[in-house]
Amino acid sequence: MKTNRIIAILGLLTLGNLAHAQTRLSLKECINYGLKNNSNVKMAQYKEGVAAQQSREALSGYLPQVNATGMLDDNIKLQSTVIPAGVFGSTEDRRITLGSKYSSNISAQADQVLFDQALLTGLKANKPNIENAALNAQKVKENIIYNVANNYYQVFVTNQQIALLKDNLDKTQKILAVLQLQLDNGVIKKVDFDRTQVSLNNIKSQLTLAESNLTLAQNQLKFQMGMPMNEQIELTDNPLNKPFQVFEPGVFDPSNLTDFKTQQVNMQLQGIEKDRIRAGYLPKVSVYGRYGFQALGNNLGDSWGNWFSFGAIGLKLTIPIFDSFKRDAQYKQADLNLMTQNEQLKLNVQNYELQNHNATTQLQKARLNLSSDENNVSLAKEVYDVTSLQYKEGTVPLSDLLNAETSYKEAQSNYINSMLSYYQAQLSIEQSQGTLLSFLSELP
């Protein structure tokens, strides 16, 4: 009994450890997880499947079409006709009824298009449609890389903020302890103690907010990865622990952008649509073959005992003559749409250049700010350490210490924000140049 109880306790402890187990992931592993599990990737794959099936659908229009038809007519009132006088020796017009009450017909017909230029032109759209779906899937992957990396950096920056706030909290608590002794001994006024207490309370509030922001950042990262919110993860590849390397953006070429390629494919499809509409003016030629059975009779049961067959083959020529300018209007619409897309592409290229220029400017600014803020943190720390020592020696007032502490915290906060801005600017450069997939492949 005692042994079973020990085994049960160990089992519960093991389950508890498993429940709190964390999945360790680097930036590259987070992105790869997102590329596998994000629902947008799956939807893009479905769209690629749709494009493939649309190609099959377009091809089927030029392949044989076979249809079967079955009919059963109950002629509740047969059609009548009049035989003029003099026919068959009759001296007056005679009215007779033709046909049988029941008529059954079963037939099958096969049709094969021999020439339809509109269908042939439409088949040219198969390859661009598949390419368009593949480009859409690539764009989805690029968005996931950008969003996952951006949120990954946000988690580490928020963690760094929390670490700095905890360090500041520890320093302020130590100062407050010294002030408490001085207040008890009547060395300082209560207002000096209260100022530091207010500063301590502010740091606690900032720490609570930062911890809440960390949870939000982690949840946003899981969302971009397509990971369940209850999954516990530990990020291992801390970019803040690595030396900052100078990132030199490559030469901007809009043709490398997925959006640019997509627009070119759409223009190609629009050109094919123009050709397809124009091809509608040409004649269409097809052949057909029909074979079936028919049964007639005034009684349903008796009619089905008397079947006879029939069949036919034929050639069909369709020549468009006049459609009230419907096709002409369609062609002009397609032409205007193509010109609109061409102008839109020119406008978008200018926008791509603007985004790349802005991203380059932001990167340069972030690089300068990062260097300046890093030096400022070191300087502010020296001032704070010296002022703290001087305060303990009684050579400077409390206000100087509080000012030095505030300057130090501001310098730390600015440095953290500069780190995040630098990483975001680097990601923006990769995005504006269409190199996010290369960015992923180069990650360790």
WOZINOR-V565081 format. One line per field, one symbol per residue. ss: DSSP state (H for helix, E for strand, C for the rest). burial: # if it has 16 or more other C-alpha atoms within 10 Angstrom, else .. A space follows every 10 residues. Layout:
ss: ???
burial: ???
//
This chain:
ss: CHHHHHHHHH HHHHHHHHHC CCEEECHHHH HHHHHHHCHH HHHHHHHHHH HHHHHHHHHH CCCCEEEEEE EEEECCCCCE EEECCCHHHC CCCEEEECCC CEEEEEEEEE EEEEECHHHH HHHCHHHHHH HHHHHHHHHH HHHHHHHHHH HHHHHHHHHH HHHHHHHHHH HHHHHHHHHH HHHHCCCCCH HHHHHHHHHH HHHHHHHHHH HHHHHHHHHH HHHHHCCCCC CCEEECCCHH HCCCCCCCCC CCCHHHCHHH HHHHHHHHHH HHHHHHHHHC CCCEEEEEEE EEEEEEECCH HHHCCCEEEE EEEEEEEECC CCCCCHHHHH HHHHHHHHHH HHHHHHHHHH HHHHHHHHHH HHHHHHHHHH HHHHHHHHHH HHHHHHHHHH HHHCCCCHHH HHHHHHHHHH HHHHHHHHHH HHHHHHHHHH HHHCCHHHHH HCCC
burial: .......... .......... .....##### #####..#.# #..##.##.. ##.##..#.. ##........ .......... .......... .........# #####.#.#. ###.###### ######.### ########## ########## ########## ##.###.##. .##.##..## ..#....#.. .##..##.## ..##.##..# #.##..#### #######... ..#.#.#... .......... .#.#..#### ########## ########## #..##.##.# .######..# ..#....... .......... ......#... #..##.##.. #...#..##. .##.##.### .###.##.## ..##.##..# #.###.##.. ##.....#.. ##.####### ########## ########## ######...# ....
//
